[in-house]
Amino acid sequence: MIREYEQMMTDRAWDSLHERLSRDGLLPATPTSPPSVTRTWLRPAGIAAMLAIVAMLGWRAMRQQDGTTHDMRVMHNEESGSTLVSMLEDGSVVYLSGETSIRYPHRFDEGRREITLRGDAFFDINSNHERPFVIDTEPATVEVSGTAFGIRNSDHQTFALTVRQGEVRVTLKKNRQTALVQAGRTARLQAGRLILTDSGAQAADDDLMQRIHFKDERLVDVAHILNRHTRPVQIEIDPELADRRLTVAFAGDDAHTMARLICLALGLRLSQSGQTIYIQPDASD
């Protein structure tokens, strides 16, 4: 009687698993009745195959969870009068205006770098022709391989893309209109269509650099970003300090002033030789 009960419970468990595998499309297309299948798979070889499939289901579920929730991050600039600057894992730099946010993965896919933008931002994209950089906005999709450009995207009625370097492809979601925007040109959304105009030679990120702040950024990345805007003066970080984290704000400061503020914030030592400013550990440490 006990063996019959155990057999009944075993058959019921296998029938339930069979139903799930069938629902997920993991069984052959030829129709089979669940009882005969379960009895066949109860043999040792069949059990091993079933365990492999169960393990595969668990692995797939973990991959789906990691890819959709665990791996995504949101960066939001809450300060309306300041630009939040950050370096992504591929070396690209984003400048977020006030009340602007991006949603992005901790690590980009091998074949494609994708983020979602809400608000106004400037991008300096690290060049990689094998991994295009794609920005999803409410009215349009922007795709580049490596260039520098600004996007104004306050709401679905407002969209403008100004290219500083290289070429950018922008596609409207509503009517699939596509435009290639080159350096010195602006694509603006008007009456449901993209209109191209000259934007002049002035850099699109000048205003963004007037008041900037970094939030929990690596010191070596902060220096790398600042050096893009302080030529010919450059800030060099001692390798020992590269991974130190820094939260700091600057307001129209020159390279020497910014380096001195960094040293004061982290208790470091500053020296200069020619056009290079060195930030090093404090000699008393």
Buried (B, 14 or more C-beta within 10 A) or exposed (E): EEEEEEEEEEBEEBEEBBEEBBEEEEBEEEEEEBEEBBBEBBEEEBEEEBEEBEEEBEEEEEEEEEEEEEEEEEBEBEBEEBBBBBBBEBBBBBBBBBBBBBBBBEEBEEEEBBBBBBBBBBBBBBEBEEBBBBBBBBBBBBBBBBBBBBBBBBEEEEBBBBBBBBBBBBBBEEEEBEBEBEBBBBBBBEEEEBEBEEBEEEBBBEBBBEBBBBBEBBBBBBBBBBBEBBEEBBBBBBEEBEEBEBEBBBEEBEBBEBBBBBBEEBEBBBEEEEEEBBBBBEEEE
